[in-house]
């Protein structure tokens, strides 16, 4: 196994993490930003006000995109397992 192969495996793994985490993180970011703008305009500085909407949107995104996420991760894992024999050479 060469350095190029290892680099390709690491790059693929990092890309999978980014692709799988992006929908959840971006949705939580948008909800947090909207809540922060609402808090700034109304002068309500309640800490728990940001937690509940973020939790709900994260659960909603996981419910909607969870199947796709697991399928993508399963495909990537199968591809890695299929490459094991060529890695041993």
PDB file of N, CA, C and O in Angstrom:
ATOM      1  N   UNK A   1       0.839  -1.165   0.000  1.00  0.00           N
ATOM      2  CA  UNK A   1       0.000   0.000   0.000  1.00  0.00           C
ATOM      3  C   UNK A   1       0.888   1.233   0.000  1.00  0.00           C
ATOM      4  O   UNK A   1       1.778   1.373   0.839  1.00  0.00           O
ATOM      5  N   UNK A   2       0.641   2.106  -0.930  1.00  0.00           N
ATOM      6  CA  UNK A   2       1.485   3.294  -1.050  1.00  0.00           C
ATOM      7  C   UNK A   2       0.874   4.464  -0.272  1.00  0.00           C
ATOM      8  O   UNK A   2      -0.245   4.392   0.237  1.00  0.00           O
ATOM      9  N   UNK A   3       1.645   5.525  -0.203  1.00  0.00           N
ATOM     10  CA  UNK A   3       1.187   6.743   0.470  1.00  0.00           C
ATOM     11  C   UNK A   3      -0.039   7.311  -0.251  1.00  0.00           C
ATOM     12  O   UNK A   3      -0.948   7.845   0.384  1.00  0.00           O
ATOM     13  N   UNK A   4      -0.054   7.192  -1.575  1.00  0.00           N
ATOM     14  CA  UNK A   4      -1.198   7.682  -2.343  1.00  0.00           C
ATOM     15  C   UNK A   4      -2.481   6.945  -1.997  1.00  0.00           C
ATOM     16  O   UNK A   4      -3.548   7.554  -1.916  1.00  0.00           O
ATOM     17  N   UNK A   5      -2.381   5.627  -1.791  1.00  0.00           N
ATOM     18  CA  UNK A   5      -3.559   4.842  -1.406  1.00  0.00           C
ATOM     19  C   UNK A   5      -4.066   5.250  -0.026  1.00  0.00           C
ATOM     20  O   UNK A   5      -5.272   5.377   0.188  1.00  0.00           O
ATOM     21  N   UNK A   6      -3.159   5.449   0.886  1.00  0.00           N
ATOM     22  CA  UNK A   6      -3.537   5.866   2.242  1.00  0.00           C
ATOM     23  C   UNK A   6      -4.179   7.245   2.205  1.00  0.00           C
ATOM     24  O   UNK A   6      -5.175   7.492   2.885  1.00  0.00           O
ATOM     25  N   UNK A   7      -3.606   8.140   1.410  1.00  0.00           N
ATOM     26  CA  UNK A   7      -4.165   9.481   1.280  1.00  0.00           C
ATOM     27  C   UNK A   7      -5.569   9.431   0.688  1.00  0.00           C
ATOM     28  O   UNK A   7      -6.457  10.163   1.124  1.00  0.00           O
ATOM     29  N   UNK A   8      -5.767   8.572  -0.302  1.00  0.00           N
ATOM     30  CA  UNK A   8      -7.089   8.427  -0.914  1.00  0.00           C
ATOM     31  C   UNK A   8      -8.105   7.898   0.095  1.00  0.00           C
ATOM     32  O   UNK A   8      -9.240   8.374   0.142  1.00  0.00           O
ATOM     33  N   UNK A   9      -7.704   6.915   0.903  1.00  0.00           N
ATOM     34  CA  UNK A   9      -8.607   6.381   1.931  1.00  0.00           C
ATOM     35  C   UNK A   9      -8.968   7.446   2.967  1.00  0.00           C
ATOM     36  O   UNK A   9     -10.131   7.583   3.349  1.00  0.00           O
ATOM     37  N   UNK A  10      -7.974   8.188   3.411  1.00  0.00           N
ATOM     38  CA  UNK A  10      -8.234   9.234   4.408  1.00  0.00           C
ATOM     39  C   UNK A  10      -9.107  10.330   3.836  1.00  0.00           C
ATOM     40  O   UNK A  10     -10.018  10.811   4.509  1.00  0.00           O
ATOM     41  N   UNK A  11      -8.841  10.735   2.592  1.00  0.00           N
ATOM     42  CA  UNK A  11      -9.652  11.769   1.960  1.00  0.00           C
ATOM     43  C   UNK A  11     -11.097  11.298   1.815  1.00  0.00           C
ATOM     44  O   UNK A  11     -12.028  12.065   2.059  1.00  0.00           O
ATOM     45  N   UNK A  12     -11.283  10.048   1.420  1.00  0.00           N
ATOM     46  CA  UNK A  12     -12.638   9.510   1.301  1.00  0.00           C
ATOM     47  C   UNK A  12     -13.367   9.476   2.636  1.00  0.00           C
ATOM     48  O   UNK A  12     -14.556   9.788   2.710  1.00  0.00           O
ATOM     49  N   UNK A  13     -12.657   9.099   3.686  1.00  0.00           N
ATOM     50  CA  UNK A  13     -13.266   9.075   5.018  1.00  0.00           C
ATOM     51  C   UNK A  13     -13.656  10.454   5.508  1.00  0.00           C
ATOM     52  O   UNK A  13     -14.736  10.640   6.069  1.00  0.00           O
ATOM     53  N   UNK A  14     -12.783  11.417   5.298  1.00  0.00           N
ATOM     54  CA  UNK A  14     -13.092  12.795   5.714  1.00  0.00           C
ATOM     55  C   UNK A  14     -14.266  13.345   4.909  1.00  0.00           C
ATOM     56  O   UNK A  14     -15.130  14.030   5.455  1.00  0.00           O
ATOM     57  N   UNK A  15     -14.298  13.048   3.623  1.00  0.00           N
ATOM     58  CA  UNK A  15     -15.413  13.516   2.792  1.00  0.00           C
ATOM     59  C   UNK A  15     -16.737  12.888   3.242  1.00  0.00           C
ATOM     60  O   UNK A  15     -17.769  13.559   3.238  1.00  0.00           O
ATOM     61  N   UNK A  16     -16.713  11.619   3.624  1.00  0.00           N
ATOM     62  CA  UNK A  16     -17.929  10.982   4.129  1.00  0.00           C
ATOM     63  C   UNK A  16     -18.408  11.653   5.409  1.00  0.00           C
ATOM     64  O   UNK A  16     -19.607  11.872   5.584  1.00  0.00           O
ATOM     65  N   UNK A  17     -17.494  11.976   6.292  1.00  0.00           N
ATOM     66  CA  UNK A  17     -17.866  12.659   7.532  1.00  0.00           C
ATOM     67  C   UNK A  17     -18.488  14.014   7.219  1.00  0.00           C
ATOM     68  O   UNK A  17     -19.508  14.380   7.803  1.00  0.00           O
ATOM     69  N   UNK A  18     -17.882  14.756   6.307  1.00  0.00           N
ATOM     70  CA  UNK A  18     -18.411  16.072   5.948  1.00  0.00           C
ATOM     71  C   UNK A  18     -19.792  15.945   5.311  1.00  0.00           C
ATOM     72  O   UNK A  18     -20.710  16.689   5.656  1.00  0.00           O
ATOM     73  N   UNK A  19     -19.937  15.003   4.380  1.00  0.00           N
ATOM     74  CA  UNK A  19     -21.214  14.833   3.686  1.00  0.00           C
ATOM     75  C   UNK A  19     -22.313  14.413   4.651  1.00  0.00           C
ATOM     76  O   UNK A  19     -23.445  14.881   4.533  1.00  0.00           O
ATOM     77  N   UNK A  20     -22.001  13.544   5.598  1.00  0.00           N
ATOM     78  CA  UNK A  20     -23.017  13.056   6.528  1.00  0.00           C
ATOM     79  C   UNK A  20     -23.347  14.069   7.629  1.00  0.00           C
ATOM     80  O   UNK A  20     -24.483  14.116   8.102  1.00  0.00           O
ATOM     81  N   UNK A  21     -22.385  14.864   8.032  1.00  0.00           N
ATOM     82  CA  UNK A  21     -22.622  15.817   9.119  1.00  0.00           C
ATOM     83  C   UNK A  21     -23.175  17.151   8.629  1.00  0.00           C
ATOM     84  O   UNK A  21     -23.786  17.884   9.407  1.00  0.00           O
ATOM     85  N   UNK A  22     -22.974  17.478   7.360  1.00  0.00           N
ATOM     86  CA  UNK A  22     -23.355  18.791   6.846  1.00  0.00           C
ATOM     87  C   UNK A  22     -24.844  19.109   7.003  1.00  0.00           C
ATOM     88  O   UNK A  22     -25.166  20.204   7.465  1.00  0.00           O
ATOM     89  N   UNK A  23     -25.764  18.216   6.646  1.00  0.00           N
ATOM     90  CA  UNK A  23     -27.179  18.594   6.794  1.00  0.00           C
ATOM     91  C   UNK A  23     -27.573  18.924   8.230  1.00  0.00           C
ATOM     92  O   UNK A  23     -28.330  19.864   8.473  1.00  0.00           O
ATOM     93  N   UNK A  24     -27.062  18.155   9.170  1.00  0.00           N
ATOM     94  CA  UNK A  24     -27.406  18.388  10.572  1.00  0.00           C
ATOM     95  C   UNK A  24     -26.784  19.689  11.068  1.00  0.00           C
ATOM     96  O   UNK A  24     -27.455  20.501  11.705  1.00  0.00           O
ATOM     97  N   UNK A  25     -25.506  19.882  10.775  1.00  0.00           N
ATOM     98  CA  UNK A  25     -24.828  21.074  11.264  1.00  0.00           C
ATOM     99  C   UNK A  25     -25.356  22.349  10.628  1.00  0.00           C
ATOM    100  O   UNK A  25     -25.519  23.361  11.308  1.00  0.00           O
ATOM    101  N   UNK A  26     -25.622  22.308   9.335  1.00  0.00           N
ATOM    102  CA  UNK A  26     -26.132  23.504   8.661  1.00  0.00           C
ATOM    103  C   UNK A  26     -27.534  23.867   9.142  1.00  0.00           C
ATOM    104  O   UNK A  26     -27.838  25.045   9.332  1.00  0.00           O
ATOM    105  N   UNK A  27     -28.383  22.870   9.337  1.00  0.00           N
ATOM    106  CA  UNK A  27     -29.728  23.174   9.830  1.00  0.00           C
ATOM    107  C   UNK A  27     -29.680  23.739  11.251  1.00  0.00           C
ATOM    108  O   UNK A  27     -30.412  24.679  11.563  1.00  0.00           O
ATOM    109  N   UNK A  28     -28.840  23.185  12.104  1.00  0.00           N
ATOM    110  CA  UNK A  28     -28.702  23.718  13.468  1.00  0.00           C
ATOM    111  C   UNK A  28     -28.123  25.130  13.434  1.00  0.00           C
ATOM    112  O   UNK A  28     -28.509  25.979  14.237  1.00  0.00           O
ATOM    113  N   UNK A  29     -27.204  25.382  12.515  1.00  0.00           N
ATOM    114  CA  UNK A  29     -26.629  26.724  12.377  1.00  0.00           C
ATOM    115  C   UNK A  29     -27.686  27.736  11.963  1.00  0.00           C
ATOM    116  O   UNK A  29     -27.760  28.828  12.527  1.00  0.00           O
ATOM    117  N   UNK A  30     -28.504  27.379  10.978  1.00  0.00           N
ATOM    118  CA  UNK A  30     -29.542  28.300  10.498  1.00  0.00           C
ATOM    119  C   UNK A  30     -30.572  28.571  11.596  1.00  0.00           C
ATOM    120  O   UNK A  30     -30.961  29.718  11.814  1.00  0.00           O
ATOM    121  N   UNK A  31     -31.008  27.521  12.281  1.00  0.00           N
ATOM    122  CA  UNK A  31     -31.992  27.712  13.354  1.00  0.00           C
ATOM    123  C   UNK A  31     -31.394  28.561  14.476  1.00  0.00           C
ATOM    124  O   UNK A  31     -32.067  29.441  15.012  1.00  0.00           O
ATOM    125  N   UNK A  32     -30.146  28.304  14.829  1.00  0.00           N
ATOM    126  CA  UNK A  32     -29.498  29.101  15.868  1.00  0.00           C
ATOM    127  C   UNK A  32     -29.363  30.554  15.477  1.00  0.00           C
ATOM    128  O   UNK A  32     -29.538  31.444  16.309  1.00  0.00           O
ATOM    129  N   UNK A  33     -29.055  30.803  14.218  1.00  0.00           N
ATOM    130  CA  UNK A  33     -28.926  32.180  13.739  1.00  0.00           C
ATOM    131  C   UNK A  33     -30.277  32.896  13.757  1.00  0.00           C
ATOM    132  O   UNK A  33     -30.360  34.056  14.160  1.00  0.00           O
ATOM    133  N   UNK A  34     -31.319  32.216  13.327  1.00  0.00           N
ATOM    134  CA  UNK A  34     -32.654  32.823  13.336  1.00  0.00           C
ATOM    135  C   UNK A  34     -33.091  33.129  14.765  1.00  0.00           C
ATOM    136  O   UNK A  34     -33.614  34.210  15.036  1.00  0.00           O
ATOM    137  N   UNK A  35     -32.883  32.198  15.668  1.00  0.00           N
ATOM    138  CA  UNK A  35     -33.251  32.410  17.077  1.00  0.00           C
ATOM    139  C   UNK A  35     -32.428  33.548  17.672  1.00  0.00           C
ATOM    140  O   UNK A  35     -32.954  34.346  18.447  1.00  0.00           O
ATOM    141  N   UNK A  36     -31.147  33.635  17.322  1.00  0.00           N
ATOM    142  CA  UNK A  36     -30.307  34.714  17.842  1.00  0.00           C
ATOM    143  C   UNK A  36     -30.788  36.075  17.345  1.00  0.00           C
ATOM    144  O   UNK A  36     -30.779  37.055  18.090  1.00  0.00           O
ATOM    145  N   UNK A  37     -31.206  36.126  16.082  1.00  0.00           N
ATOM    146  CA  UNK A  37     -31.729  37.391  15.555  1.00  0.00           C
ATOM    147  C   UNK A  37     -33.025  37.769  16.269  1.00  0.00           C
ATOM    148  O   UNK A  37     -33.236  38.932  16.614  1.00  0.00           O
ATOM    149  N   UNK A  38     -33.886  36.783  16.487  1.00  0.00           N
ATOM    150  CA  UNK A  38     -35.133  37.048  17.212  1.00  0.00           C
ATOM    151  C   UNK A  38     -34.844  37.500  18.635  1.00  0.00           C
ATOM    152  O   UNK A  38     -35.489  38.424  19.132  1.00  0.00           O
ATOM    153  N   UNK A  39     -33.886  36.864  19.297  1.00  0.00           N
ATOM    154  CA  UNK A  39     -33.532  37.257  20.662  1.00  0.00           C
ATOM    155  C   UNK A  39     -32.949  38.672  20.691  1.00  0.00           C
ATOM    156  O   UNK A  39     -33.225  39.437  21.616  1.00  0.00           O
ATOM    157  N   UNK A  40     -32.163  39.013  19.704  1.00  0.00           N
ATOM    158  CA  UNK A  40     -31.558  40.349  19.681  1.00  0.00           C
ATOM    159  C   UNK A  40     -32.607  41.431  19.443  1.00  0.00           C
ATOM    160  O   UNK A  40     -32.523  42.520  20.011  1.00  0.00           O
ATOM    161  N   UNK A  41     -33.581  41.131  18.610  1.00  0.00           N
ATOM    162  CA  UNK A  41     -34.598  42.153  18.329  1.00  0.00           C
ATOM    163  C   UNK A  41     -35.608  42.298  19.452  1.00  0.00           C
ATOM    164  O   UNK A  41     -36.143  43.388  19.655  1.00  0.00           O
ATOM    165  N   UNK A  42     -35.883  41.236  20.183  1.00  0.00           N
ATOM    166  CA  UNK A  42     -36.879  41.303  21.256  1.00  0.00           C
ATOM    167  C   UNK A  42     -36.258  41.455  22.633  1.00  0.00           C
ATOM    168  O   UNK A  42     -36.980  41.606  23.619  1.00  0.00           O
ATOM    169  N   UNK A  43     -34.944  41.419  22.722  1.00  0.00           N
ATOM    170  CA  UNK A  43     -34.216  41.542  23.999  1.00  0.00           C
ATOM    171  C   UNK A  43     -34.559  40.422  24.972  1.00  0.00           C
ATOM    172  O   UNK A  43     -34.460  40.608  26.185  1.00  0.00           O
ATOM    173  N   UNK A  44     -34.956  39.271  24.464  1.00  0.00           N
ATOM    174  CA  UNK A  44     -35.180  38.090  25.306  1.00  0.00           C
ATOM    175  C   UNK A  44     -33.889  37.290  25.302  1.00  0.00           C
ATOM    176  O   UNK A  44     -33.475  36.785  24.259  1.00  0.00           O
ATOM    177  N   UNK A  45     -33.258  37.172  26.442  1.00  0.00           N
ATOM    178  CA  UNK A  45     -31.972  36.486  26.524  1.00  0.00           C
ATOM    179  C   UNK A  45     -32.090  35.184  27.314  1.00  0.00           C
ATOM    180  O   UNK A  45     -31.330  34.946  28.253  1.00  0.00           O
ATOM    181  N   UNK A  46     -33.028  34.366  26.933  1.00  0.00           N
ATOM    182  CA  UNK A  46     -33.230  33.072  27.586  1.00  0.00           C
ATOM    183  C   UNK A  46     -32.344  32.035  26.908  1.00  0.00           C
ATOM    184  O   UNK A  46     -32.411  31.869  25.690  1.00  0.00           O
ATOM    185  N   UNK A  47     -31.516  31.337  27.678  1.00  0.00           N
ATOM    186  CA  UNK A  47     -30.571  30.371  27.123  1.00  0.00           C
ATOM    187  C   UNK A  47     -31.255  29.128  26.582  1.00  0.00           C
ATOM    188  O   UNK A  47     -30.809  28.551  25.591  1.00  0.00           O
ATOM    189  N   UNK A  48     -32.332  28.715  27.226  1.00  0.00           N
ATOM    190  CA  UNK A  48     -33.001  27.490  26.780  1.00  0.00           C
ATOM    191  C   UNK A  48     -33.806  27.704  25.510  1.00  0.00           C
ATOM    192  O   UNK A  48     -34.223  26.734  24.877  1.00  0.00           O
ATOM    193  N   UNK A  49     -34.030  28.937  25.129  1.00  0.00           N
ATOM    194  CA  UNK A  49     -34.797  29.228  23.926  1.00  0.00           C
ATOM    195  C   UNK A  49     -34.077  28.741  22.671  1.00  0.00           C
ATOM    196  O   UNK A  49     -34.734  28.402  21.686  1.00  0.00           O
ATOM    197  N   UNK A  50     -32.768  28.700  22.680  1.00  0.00           N
ATOM    198  CA  UNK A  50     -32.031  28.217  21.506  1.00  0.00           C
ATOM    199  C   UNK A  50     -31.891  26.697  21.504  1.00  0.00           C
ATOM    200  O   UNK A  50     -31.755  26.085  20.445  1.00  0.00           O
ATOM    201  N   UNK A  51     -31.924  26.099  22.670  1.00  0.00           N
ATOM    202  CA  UNK A  51     -31.681  24.659  22.765  1.00  0.00           C
ATOM    203  C   UNK A  51     -32.816  23.828  22.180  1.00  0.00           C
ATOM    204  O   UNK A  51     -32.567  22.912  21.397  1.00  0.00           O
ATOM    205  N   UNK A  52     -34.031  24.125  22.542  1.00  0.00           N
ATOM    206  CA  UNK A  52     -35.180  23.308  22.131  1.00  0.00           C
ATOM    207  C   UNK A  52     -35.390  23.338  20.613  1.00  0.00           C
ATOM    208  O   UNK A  52     -35.550  22.268  20.025  1.00  0.00           O
ATOM    209  N   UNK A  53     -35.399  24.488  19.948  1.00  0.00           N
ATOM    210  CA  UNK A  53     -35.566  24.466  18.491  1.00  0.00           C
ATOM    211  C   UNK A  53     -34.437  23.734  17.764  1.00  0.00           C
ATOM    212  O   UNK A  53     -34.679  23.035  16.780  1.00  0.00           O
ATOM    213  N   UNK A  54     -33.216  23.895  18.245  1.00  0.00           N
ATOM    214  CA  UNK A  54     -32.098  23.172  17.627  1.00  0.00           C
ATOM    215  C   UNK A  54     -32.268  21.668  17.794  1.00  0.00           C
ATOM    216  O   UNK A  54     -32.042  20.906  16.854  1.00  0.00           O
ATOM    217  N   UNK A  55     -32.659  21.246  18.971  1.00  0.00           N
ATOM    218  CA  UNK A  55     -32.876  19.823  19.215  1.00  0.00           C
ATOM    219  C   UNK A  55     -33.980  19.275  18.320  1.00  0.00           C
ATOM    220  O   UNK A  55     -33.846  18.188  17.759  1.00  0.00           O
ATOM    221  N   UNK A  56     -35.067  20.025  18.188  1.00  0.00           N
ATOM    222  CA  UNK A  56     -36.176  19.580  17.340  1.00  0.00           C
ATOM    223  C   UNK A  56     -35.772  19.509  15.871  1.00  0.00           C
ATOM    224  O   UNK A  56     -36.138  18.554  15.187  1.00  0.00           O
ATOM    225  N   UNK A  57     -35.028  20.488  15.370  1.00  0.00           N
ATOM    226  CA  UNK A  57     -34.638  20.472  13.965  1.00  0.00           C
ATOM    227  C   UNK A  57     -33.624  19.366  13.700  1.00  0.00           C
ATOM    228  O   UNK A  57     -33.644  18.759  12.629  1.00  0.00           O
ATOM    229  N   UNK A  58     -32.752  19.096  14.643  1.00  0.00           N
ATOM    230  CA  UNK A  58     -31.796  17.999  14.471  1.00  0.00           C
ATOM    231  C   UNK A  58     -32.525  16.664  14.423  1.00  0.00           C
ATOM    232  O   UNK A  58     -32.195  15.806  13.605  1.00  0.00           O
ATOM    233  N   UNK A  59     -33.516  16.481  15.294  1.00  0.00           N
ATOM    234  CA  UNK A  59     -34.293  15.237  15.261  1.00  0.00           C
ATOM    235  C   UNK A  59     -35.081  15.120  13.965  1.00  0.00           C
ATOM    236  O   UNK A  59     -35.205  14.025  13.416  1.00  0.00           O
ATOM    237  N   UNK A  60     -35.618  16.234  13.467  1.00  0.00           N
ATOM    238  CA  UNK A  60     -36.356  16.221  12.205  1.00  0.00           C
ATOM    239  C   UNK A  60     -35.446  15.868  11.031  1.00  0.00           C
ATOM    240  O   UNK A  60     -35.819  15.065  10.177  1.00  0.00           O
ATOM    241  N   UNK A  61     -34.267  16.459  10.986  1.00  0.00           N
ATOM    242  CA  UNK A  61     -33.316  16.166   9.910  1.00  0.00           C
ATOM    243  C   UNK A  61     -32.879  14.707   9.972  1.00  0.00           C
ATOM    244  O   UNK A  61     -32.769  14.051   8.936  1.00  0.00           O
ATOM    245  N   UNK A  62     -32.631  14.197  11.163  1.00  0.00           N
ATOM    246  CA  UNK A  62     -32.265  12.790  11.295  1.00  0.00           C
ATOM    247  C   UNK A  62     -33.398  11.876  10.853  1.00  0.00           C
ATOM    248  O   UNK A  62     -33.154  10.832  10.249  1.00  0.00           O
ATOM    249  N   UNK A  63     -34.637  12.262  11.153  1.00  0.00           N
ATOM    250  CA  UNK A  63     -35.774  11.443  10.736  1.00  0.00           C
ATOM    251  C   UNK A  63     -35.939  11.460   9.217  1.00  0.00           C
ATOM    252  O   UNK A  63     -36.255  10.437   8.610  1.00  0.00           O
ATOM    253  N   UNK A  64     -35.723  12.625   8.608  1.00  0.00           N
ATOM    254  CA  UNK A  64     -35.908  12.746   7.166  1.00  0.00           C
ATOM    255  C   UNK A  64     -34.733  12.190   6.367  1.00  0.00           C
ATOM    256  O   UNK A  64     -34.931  11.536   5.343  1.00  0.00           O
ATOM    257  N   UNK A  65     -33.516  12.448   6.829  1.00  0.00           N
ATOM    258  CA  UNK A  65     -32.332  12.066   6.050  1.00  0.00           C
ATOM    259  C   UNK A  65     -31.574  10.890   6.648  1.00  0.00           C
ATOM    260  O   UNK A  65     -30.522  10.510   6.135  1.00  0.00           O
ATOM    261  N   UNK A  66     -32.086  10.316   7.711  1.00  0.00           N
ATOM    262  CA  UNK A  66     -31.386   9.213   8.366  1.00  0.00           C
ATOM    263  C   UNK A  66     -31.191   8.009   7.475  1.00  0.00           C
ATOM    264  O   UNK A  66     -30.122   7.399   7.477  1.00  0.00           O
ATOM    265  N   UNK A  67     -32.209   7.659   6.713  1.00  0.00           N
ATOM    266  CA  UNK A  67     -32.095   6.522   5.804  1.00  0.00           C
ATOM    267  C   UNK A  67     -31.015   6.741   4.756  1.00  0.00           C
ATOM    268  O   UNK A  67     -30.226   5.843   4.462  1.00  0.00           O
ATOM    269  N   UNK A  68     -30.991   7.949   4.194  1.00  0.00           N
ATOM    270  CA  UNK A  68     -29.962   8.281   3.207  1.00  0.00           C
ATOM    271  C   UNK A  68     -28.571   8.245   3.846  1.00  0.00           C
ATOM    272  O   UNK A  68     -27.615   7.761   3.241  1.00  0.00           O
ATOM    273  N   UNK A  69     -28.470   8.759   5.061  1.00  0.00           N
ATOM    274  CA  UNK A  69     -27.176   8.772   5.745  1.00  0.00           C
ATOM    275  C   UNK A  69     -26.665   7.356   5.985  1.00  0.00           C
ATOM    276  O   UNK A  69     -25.498   7.063   5.728  1.00  0.00           O
ATOM    277  N   UNK A  70     -27.537   6.476   6.477  1.00  0.00           N
ATOM    278  CA  UNK A  70     -27.118   5.100   6.736  1.00  0.00           C
ATOM    279  C   UNK A  70     -26.805   4.355   5.449  1.00  0.00           C
ATOM    280  O   UNK A  70     -25.882   3.541   5.416  1.00  0.00           O
ATOM    281  N   UNK A  71     -27.560   4.621   4.391  1.00  0.00           N
ATOM    282  CA  UNK A  71     -27.286   3.981   3.102  1.00  0.00           C
ATOM    283  C   UNK A  71     -25.935   4.437   2.552  1.00  0.00           C
ATOM    284  O   UNK A  71     -25.163   3.622   2.046  1.00  0.00           O
ATOM    285  N   UNK A  72     -25.652   5.723   2.648  1.00  0.00           N
ATOM    286  CA  UNK A  72     -24.368   6.256   2.184  1.00  0.00           C
ATOM    287  C   UNK A  72     -23.214   5.669   2.975  1.00  0.00           C
ATOM    288  O   UNK A  72     -22.200   5.269   2.403  1.00  0.00           O
ATOM    289  N   UNK A  73     -23.368   5.616   4.293  1.00  0.00           N
ATOM    290  CA  UNK A  73     -22.324   5.048   5.133  1.00  0.00           C
ATOM    291  C   UNK A  73     -22.140   3.559   4.867  1.00  0.00           C
ATOM    292  O   UNK A  73     -21.013   3.063   4.877  1.00  0.00           O
ATOM    293  N   UNK A  74     -23.237   2.841   4.630  1.00  0.00           N
ATOM    294  CA  UNK A  74     -23.151   1.419   4.300  1.00  0.00           C
ATOM    295  C   UNK A  74     -22.450   1.184   2.973  1.00  0.00           C
ATOM    296  O   UNK A  74     -21.635   0.268   2.857  1.00  0.00           O
ATOM    297  N   UNK A  75     -22.758   2.004   1.964  1.00  0.00           N
ATOM    298  CA  UNK A  75     -22.080   1.876   0.669  1.00  0.00           C
ATOM    299  C   UNK A  75     -20.586   2.124   0.805  1.00  0.00           C
ATOM    300  O   UNK A  75     -19.772   1.409   0.220  1.00  0.00           O
ATOM    301  N   UNK A  76     -20.234   3.141   1.580  1.00  0.00           N
ATOM    302  CA  UNK A  76     -18.821   3.450   1.778  1.00  0.00           C
ATOM    303  C   UNK A  76     -18.113   2.310   2.513  1.00  0.00           C
ATOM    304  O   UNK A  76     -16.989   1.949   2.164  1.00  0.00           O
ATOM    305  N   UNK A  77     -18.766   1.748   3.523  1.00  0.00           N
ATOM    306  CA  UNK A  77     -18.172   0.642   4.275  1.00  0.00           C
ATOM    307  C   UNK A  77     -17.998  -0.589   3.404  1.00  0.00           C
ATOM    308  O   UNK A  77     -16.966  -1.256   3.474  1.00  0.00           O
ATOM    309  N   UNK A  78     -19.012  -0.903   2.569  1.00  0.00           N
ATOM    310  CA  UNK A  78     -18.880  -2.031   1.652  1.00  0.00           C
ATOM    311  C   UNK A  78     -17.750  -1.819   0.659  1.00  0.00           C
ATOM    312  O   UNK A  78     -17.030  -2.760   0.326  1.00  0.00           O
ATOM    313  N   UNK A  79     -17.591  -0.596   0.186  1.00  0.00           N
ATOM    314  CA  UNK A  79     -16.501  -0.289  -0.741  1.00  0.00           C
ATOM    315  C   UNK A  79     -15.141  -0.472  -0.054  1.00  0.00           C
ATOM    316  O   UNK A  79     -14.193  -0.966  -0.664  1.00  0.00           O
ATOM    317  N   UNK A  80     -15.058  -0.074   1.211  1.00  0.00           N
ATOM    318  CA  UNK A  80     -13.804  -0.268   1.953  1.00  0.00           C
ATOM    319  C   UNK A  80     -13.511  -1.748   2.153  1.00  0.00           C
ATOM    320  O   UNK A  80     -12.374  -2.185   1.974  1.00  0.00           O
ATOM    321  N   UNK A  81     -14.526  -2.520   2.521  1.00  0.00           N
ATOM    322  CA  UNK A  81     -14.321  -3.958   2.710  1.00  0.00           C
ATOM    323  C   UNK A  81     -13.948  -4.645   1.402  1.00  0.00           C
ATOM    324  O   UNK A  81     -13.172  -5.601   1.401  1.00  0.00           O
ATOM    325  N   UNK A  82     -14.491  -4.167   0.299  1.00  0.00           N
ATOM    326  CA  UNK A  82     -14.143  -4.750  -1.000  1.00  0.00           C
ATOM    327  C   UNK A  82     -12.700  -4.453  -1.379  1.00  0.00           C
ATOM    328  O   UNK A  82     -12.097  -5.196  -2.153  1.00  0.00           O
ATOM    329  N   UNK A  83     -12.140  -3.377  -0.843  1.00  0.00           N
ATOM    330  CA  UNK A  83     -10.761  -3.009  -1.157  1.00  0.00           C
ATOM    331  C   UNK A  83      -9.726  -3.695  -0.265  1.00  0.00           C
ATOM    332  O   UNK A  83      -8.527  -3.563  -0.513  1.00  0.00           O
ATOM    333  N   UNK A  84     -10.157  -4.418   0.760  1.00  0.00           N
ATOM    334  CA  UNK A  84      -9.218  -5.046   1.676  1.00  0.00           C
ATOM    335  C   UNK A  84      -8.265  -6.005   0.961  1.00  0.00           C
ATOM    336  O   UNK A  84      -7.065  -5.952   1.227  1.00  0.00           O
ATOM    337  N   UNK A  85      -8.733  -6.874   0.073  1.00  0.00           N
ATOM    338  CA  UNK A  85      -7.764  -7.793  -0.584  1.00  0.00           C
ATOM    339  C   UNK A  85      -6.684  -7.053  -1.376  1.00  0.00           C
ATOM    340  O   UNK A  85      -5.531  -7.484  -1.379  1.00  0.00           O
ATOM    341  N   UNK A  86      -7.022  -5.978  -2.029  1.00  0.00           N
ATOM    342  CA  UNK A  86      -5.991  -5.253  -2.778  1.00  0.00           C
ATOM    343  C   UNK A  86      -5.074  -4.444  -1.858  1.00  0.00           C
ATOM    344  O   UNK A  86      -3.950  -4.112  -2.236  1.00  0.00           O
ATOM    345  N   UNK A  87      -5.547  -4.130  -0.661  1.00  0.00           N
ATOM    346  CA  UNK A  87      -4.693  -3.423   0.308  1.00  0.00           C
ATOM    347  C   UNK A  87      -3.616  -4.352   0.860  1.00  0.00           C
ATOM    348  O   UNK A  87      -2.540  -3.895   1.244  1.00  0.00           O
ATOM    349  N   UNK A  88      -3.900  -5.644   0.900  1.00  0.00           N
ATOM    350  CA  UNK A  88      -2.959  -6.589   1.487  1.00  0.00           C
ATOM    351  C   UNK A  88      -1.802  -6.921   0.543  1.00  0.00           C
ATOM    352  O   UNK A  88      -0.804  -7.492   0.982  1.00  0.00           O
ATOM    353  N   UNK A  89      -1.913  -6.581  -0.723  1.00  0.00           N
ATOM    354  CA  UNK A  89      -0.854  -6.869  -1.674  1.00  0.00           C
ATOM    355  C   UNK A  89       0.310  -5.949  -1.535  1.00  0.00           C
ATOM    356  O   UNK A  89       1.286  -6.072  -2.276  1.00  0.00           O
TER     357      UNK A  89
END
